[in-house]
């Protein structure tokens, strides 16, 4: 019986070696993985990044308790994305006088957003995609319509729901593995989907000062070249990272200072610093601070129970001053404290850093993925 990979090899003038299928990305099971975005280069601007500068941790327990007692809430939408990536084969392609071997990847990518209303969390919008990643030399025709036409043929012939065929660069760079390039292409595609979802919510008028969106993970996307990306869509969006690299924690004096977070008292936040990267669009900047949700003395690591929070500087006042309003930082931090997980869930080592609605959104999205065995049998 003909398989998808055999058909693709024939259509792209390649040779399938029917290599063993292996999972390259263990994201769904990892409890110690540093966030992907935290490997990115950054520049921390010198000086404090908020309107009321401080060098000391800011207490938030009283404000958080007041919000809870009065049933107040502004965190309404929760966004997450997940992917599982597999090497499903190796293809040979003739390049000049050489025959090169390239990995072929397949991935499940699920992106979703849940909305909370009247204390109930419901799915707002989600997408689940099946993606193939091929080397760019597989498009021997060089035509833009080659892969869309191939997708149509595959879906008609095999009754599948393949969403996209992506390509990775085959330029010779000894320090870079082709597999790593292909996985990065999948990550970029997932981030594109998250960016599009935020843009759609903005177009529909769903985000405002009473309805913020919380994104699971960093806002430091590696897709700034994406056409149409608009930082202003993130006026009412905050990124919350459960895992972060302590070596990148800097204080208001631009000094590496992981102790600032390790010794952060319960229900306090750090002062705000400003993150700027060379690849940010139009000089965009992100305010960064850390909030301790749980007492560190009951944890395995001094960074357990702490989340990293990020927010774009969007308003004219923020952009011109390079600072975020301290009142907004306190407001968002206090609401996040109230969202901490009430109990430990199973063997998830990140439980102390979870906020409950993100945990539920993440669980919903993962449930949309099909098993590895079923997925690999497609190919």
C-alpha positions in Angstrom: 0.0 0.0 0.0 1.4 3.4 -1.0 2.3 5.7 1.8 2.4 9.5 1.8 6.2 9.7 2.1 6.7 7.5 -1.0 4.3 9.7 -3.0 6.1 12.9 -1.9 9.5 11.4 -2.8 8.2 10.6 -6.3 6.6 14.0 -6.7 9.7 15.9 -5.6 12.2 13.8 -7.5 13.7 12.4 -4.3 14.6 9.0 -2.9 13.1 7.8 0.4 15.3 5.7 2.6 12.4 4.7 4.8 14.3 5.7 7.9 13.1 5.0 11.4 10.5 7.5 12.8 11.6 9.3 16.0 10.2 12.1 18.1 12.4 15.1 18.1 10.5 17.3 20.4 9.6 16.2 24.0 7.8 19.4 24.9 4.6 17.7 26.2 6.5 15.7 28.8 9.3 18.0 29.7 9.3 19.5 33.2 12.8 21.2 33.2 13.0 22.6 29.7 14.0 26.3 29.5 11.6 28.3 27.4 12.6 28.3 23.7 12.4 32.1 23.5 14.9 32.6 26.3 17.7 31.5 24.1 17.3 34.6 22.1 19.7 37.6 22.2 18.5 40.6 24.1 19.6 44.0 25.2 18.4 45.3 28.6 18.2 49.1 28.6 19.9 50.7 31.6 17.7 52.3 34.2 14.3 51.4 35.7 11.5 50.7 33.3 8.5 52.0 35.3 7.0 55.3 36.1 7.7 55.0 39.8 11.2 53.7 40.0 12.1 51.4 42.8 15.1 49.1 43.7 13.1 47.0 46.1 10.5 44.2 45.7 7.0 45.5 45.6 4.4 43.9 48.0 1.1 42.9 46.3 -0.7 40.6 48.8 -3.1 43.3 50.1 -4.1 44.4 46.5 -4.5 40.7 45.4 -6.8 40.0 48.4 -8.9 43.0 47.8 -9.5 42.0 44.1 -10.4 38.5 45.3 -12.8 39.6 48.0 -14.6 41.9 45.6 -14.7 39.3 42.7 -12.8 41.6 40.4 -11.2 40.2 37.3 -9.7 41.6 34.1 -7.8 38.5 32.8 -10.4 37.0 30.4 -8.5 35.3 27.6 -5.8 32.6 27.8 -3.6 31.6 24.8 -1.3 28.7 24.3 0.3 26.7 21.5 1.9 23.3 21.4 3.7 21.2 18.9 5.0 17.7 18.6 7.7 17.2 16.0 8.9 13.9 14.5 11.6 12.9 12.0 9.6 10.6 9.7 12.1 9.8 7.0 15.3 10.8 5.1 15.3 11.8 1.5 18.1 12.0 -1.0 18.2 14.8 -3.5 20.7 15.5 -6.3 22.4 18.8 -5.9 24.9 19.4 -8.6 27.3 16.5 -8.7 26.4 15.4 -5.2 23.5 13.4 -3.7 22.7 14.9 -0.3 20.6 13.3 2.4 18.0 15.5 4.2 15.7 14.8 7.2 11.9 14.9 6.6 9.9 16.1 9.5 6.2 16.0 10.4 4.5 17.9 13.2 1.2 18.4 15.0 0.7 22.0 15.8 -2.2 23.1 18.0 -3.0 26.7 18.9 -5.9 27.7 21.0 -7.5 30.4 23.1 -10.0 30.0 26.0 -12.2 32.7 27.4 -13.4 33.1 30.9 -16.9 34.5 31.6 -19.0 34.2 34.7 -16.2 32.1 36.3 -16.3 29.5 33.6 -13.6 28.8 31.0 -14.7 27.9 27.5 -12.9 27.4 24.2 -12.9 30.7 22.2 -10.9 29.6 19.1 -8.4 26.9 18.2 -6.6 25.4 15.2 -5.0 22.0 14.9 -2.7 21.4 12.0 -0.7 18.6 10.4 2.5 19.9 8.8 5.3 18.4 6.8 8.8 20.0 6.7 11.0 19.4 3.6 14.3 20.8 2.4 14.0 23.7 0.1 15.7 21.7 -2.7 12.6 19.5 -2.8 10.9 22.2 -4.8 12.8 21.5 -8.0 10.4 23.6 -10.1 11.0 26.8 -8.0 7.3 27.7 -8.4 5.4 29.2 -5.4 2.4 27.0 -6.3 4.3 23.7 -6.2 3.6 22.8 -2.5 0.0 24.0 -2.4 -0.7 21.8 -5.4 1.2 18.9 -3.8 -1.0 19.3 -0.6 -4.1 19.2 -2.7 -2.9 16.0 -4.3 -2.0 14.4 -1.0 -5.3 15.2 0.7 -7.3 13.9 -2.3 -5.3 10.7 -2.7 -4.8 9.7 1.0 -7.9 11.3 2.5 -5.8 13.3 5.0 -6.0 16.8 6.3 -2.5 18.1 5.7 -2.4 21.8 6.4 1.0 23.0 5.1 4.3 21.9 3.7 7.1 24.1 5.0 10.7 24.2 3.9 14.0 24.7 5.7 17.2 26.2 4.2 19.8 23.8 2.8 22.7 26.3 2.8 25.8 24.6 4.0 26.6 25.8 7.5 28.6 23.1 9.5 27.5 24.4 12.9 23.8 24.0 12.1 22.0 20.7 11.9 19.2 20.4 9.3 16.9 18.9 11.9 17.3 22.0 14.1 16.5 24.2 11.2 13.4 22.2 10.5 12.2 22.3 14.1 12.7 26.1 14.1 10.5 26.3 11.0 7.7 24.5 12.9 8.2 26.8 15.9 7.9 29.9 13.7 4.7 28.5 12.2 3.2 28.0 15.6 4.1 31.6 16.6 2.5 32.8 13.4 -0.7 31.1 14.4 -0.6 32.7 17.8 0.0 36.1 16.3 -2.9 35.7 13.9 -5.2 34.7 16.7 -4.3 37.8 18.8 -4.9 39.9 15.7 -8.3 38.4 15.1 -9.3 39.0 18.7 -8.3 42.7 18.3 -10.2 43.0 15.1 -13.3 41.6 16.8 -12.9 44.2 19.7 -12.5 41.5 22.3 -9.5 42.9 24.1 -9.7 46.0 26.2 -8.8 47.4 29.7 -11.3 45.0 31.3 -10.4 42.0 29.2 -6.7 41.2 29.0 -5.2 38.2 27.3 -2.6 36.1 29.0 -0.2 34.2 26.6 1.6 31.2 28.0 5.3 31.9 27.4 7.4 34.8 26.3 6.4 37.6 23.9 9.9 37.5 22.4 8.8 35.8 19.2 11.4 35.0 16.6 9.1 35.9 13.7 9.5 39.7 13.5 9.9 39.4 9.7 6.3 38.2 9.5 4.4 40.7 7.3 1.7 42.5 9.1 2.9 41.9 12.7 1.7 44.9 14.8 3.0 45.3 18.4 0.0 47.6 19.1 -2.2 44.5 19.0 -0.5 43.6 22.3 -1.8 46.6 24.3 -3.9 44.3 26.4 -1.7 41.2 26.2 0.8 39.9 28.8 3.2 37.0 28.4 3.7 34.7 31.4 6.6 32.2 31.3 6.7 29.3 33.8 10.4 28.6 32.9 13.1 31.2 32.3 16.9 31.4 32.2 18.2 32.8 35.5 21.4 33.9 33.7 19.4 36.5 31.9 17.9 38.1 35.0 19.1 41.7 35.2 18.4 44.5 37.7 17.8 48.2 37.1 21.5 48.8 36.9 21.8 46.4 34.0 23.7 43.9 36.1 23.1 40.1 35.9 21.4 39.5 39.3 19.6 36.1 39.6 19.5 36.6 43.4 16.9 39.4 42.8 14.4 36.7 41.8 15.7 33.8 44.0 15.2 35.9 47.1 12.0 37.6 46.0 9.4 37.4 48.9 6.1 35.6 48.4 3.4 37.8 46.7 6.0 40.4 45.7 7.2 41.5 42.3 10.6 42.8 41.1 11.2 46.2 39.7 10.6 46.4 35.9 13.4 46.4 33.3 13.1 46.9 29.6 14.0 44.4 26.9 15.0 45.5 23.4 16.3 43.2 20.7 18.0 44.2 17.4 15.3 42.2 15.5 12.3 43.9 17.2 10.2 45.8 14.7 10.5 49.6 14.7 12.4 49.7 18.0 9.6 47.9 19.9 10.4 47.3 23.6 9.1 44.9 26.2 8.7 45.6 29.9 9.9 42.6 32.0 9.4 41.7 35.6 9.0 38.7 37.9 6.3 37.7 40.4 6.5 35.2 43.1 3.3 33.1 43.4 4.5 30.7 46.1 6.9 30.6 48.9 10.3 29.3 47.7 11.2 27.5 50.8 8.8 24.7 50.0 10.2 24.2 46.4 13.1 22.3 44.8 14.6 25.4 43.2 14.7 29.0 44.4 13.1 29.9 41.1 10.1 27.6 41.6 6.9 29.6 42.3 8.1 32.6 40.2 6.8 33.6 36.8 8.3 35.9 34.3 5.9 38.6 33.0 6.3 40.6 29.8 4.3 43.4 28.2 4.9 45.5 25.1 5.3 49.3 25.5 2.5 50.4 23.3 0.9 53.7 24.2 2.4 57.0 23.1 3.4 57.8 26.7 5.1 54.4 27.1 7.0 54.6 23.8 8.2 58.1 24.4 9.3 57.6 28.0 10.5 54.0 27.7 8.6 53.2 30.9 5.4 51.3 31.8 2.9 52.6 34.3 3.7 51.1 37.8 0.0 51.0 38.6 -0.7 48.7 35.6 2.2 46.5 36.6 0.9 46.2 40.1 -2.6 45.5 38.8 -1.6 42.8 36.5 0.7 41.2 39.0 -1.9 41.1 41.7 -4.4 39.4 39.4 -1.8 36.9 38.4 -1.2 36.0 42.0 -4.9 35.2 42.4 -4.6 32.8 39.4 -2.0 30.5 41.0 -2.8 26.8 40.9 -4.7 25.7 43.9 -3.2 22.2 44.0 -0.4 20.2 42.5 -1.5 18.3 39.4 0.1 14.8 38.9 3.8 14.7 38.2 4.0 18.1 36.4 7.1 19.6 37.9 6.0 23.1 36.8 2.9 23.1 39.0 4.2 25.8 41.3 4.6 28.2 38.4 1.3 27.4 36.7 -1.6 29.8 36.7 -4.8 27.9 36.8 -6.6 29.0 33.6 -3.4 28.6 31.6 -3.1 25.1 33.0 -6.7 24.4 31.8 -6.1 25.9 28.4 -2.9 23.9 28.0 -4.7 20.7 29.0 -7.5 21.4 26.5 -5.0 22.1 23.7 -3.0 18.9 24.4 -6.2 16.9 24.3 -6.6 18.0 20.7 -3.4 16.2 19.7 -3.6 12.6 18.4 -1.4 9.9 19.8 2.1 9.5 18.4 1.3 6.0 17.1 -1.8 7.2 15.2 0.0 10.2 13.8 3.1 8.3 12.6 0.9 5.7 10.9 -0.3 8.5 8.5 3.1 8.5 6.9 
